[in-house]
């Protein structure tokens, strides 16, 4: 007589088989969320104001997860200081006042310049066939925009609360000493150049050539006004080009250097806006975080393409729209500075500058509070 396979098993073996079968059934019936099998979830926090978005990471994250089985990545968008505490990797603006002590193993991800954006149509309607090159040109354009205006007319120029992007570029484009990404940066607030720049900014404010409350508004609010023509000119990062083009593809605008003092003969100067990436000090998944850091460093070009920033290879910008080619030309022809690496107490200085401009000061000169501290 033929016996089936089960009939040939000893009693002990039958018990083992039964136990394994029960385990398989239990696993299949268990809720999927409870089955980990060694999977690690890591959280990537990205900064507010839409500099970089979850959608910019979609393909990259799938690629990382495919290369690193068992690691799943989730994105925390618009992460503020408190929410970053649950992150493993943080992408951040090094000049942000939030969470400056929360990072380690910091690495540059992407960067960009902060040019003057101008609305071509508005300037042409007023008889200007090119953007302003000097401060005198700039004031002439602003005054004509204001003089021609009525209800609903555009504001000539606006600042934002981000002093690094909208205010300090006027000081750099005056021959500030110590330029260069690898050189120490100084601003001698008692110098003639610095005092003249401060006096120029006071003219913009006192003559109401800027929007009311400019220095209290977010950079995104500033860009929104530019997109719909409520603001004729602004200074902000090239990373905003993508937002402008998506929101208003028909907008005719350009970018150029920051207007310089009359007679200035030096190279154009741009301050850099950068995004760094780092492991969070409180990460509970340090090995996985390092893996992601190493992976994302190799994908800087993809991040730059998604955000409109640079990854170090300016040539790749020339494969994009003409506005990015212009950004590449400006980048290559100019001196570059990075306040986050060279400016003494940058956050303190920026806040003092903002307060000084909002409150004014005697004689239109920078207040003593802005003078560099000894040592």
Secondary structure, DSSP 4 states (H G I P E B T S, - for coil): ----HHHHS-HHHHHHHHHHHHHHHHHHHS-GGG--TT-EEEEEE--STTSS-GGGGHHHHHHHHHHSTTEEEEEETT--TTGGGG-SEEEE-TT-SS-TTSEEEEEEEEEEE--EEEEHHHHHHTT-SS---BHHHHHHHHHHHHHH--TTPPEEEE--S-HHHHTHHHHHTTT-SS-STTS-----TTSHHHHHHHHHHHHHHHTT-B-TTGGGS-HHHHHHHHHTTSEEEEE--GGGHHHHHHH-TT--EEEEPPPBPTT--S--EEEEEEEEEEEETT-S-HHHHHHHHHHHHTTHHHHHHHHT-B-S-GGGGGGS-HHHHHHHHHHHHSEEE-HHHHSTTHHHHHHHHHHHHHH--GGGPPPGGGSPPP-
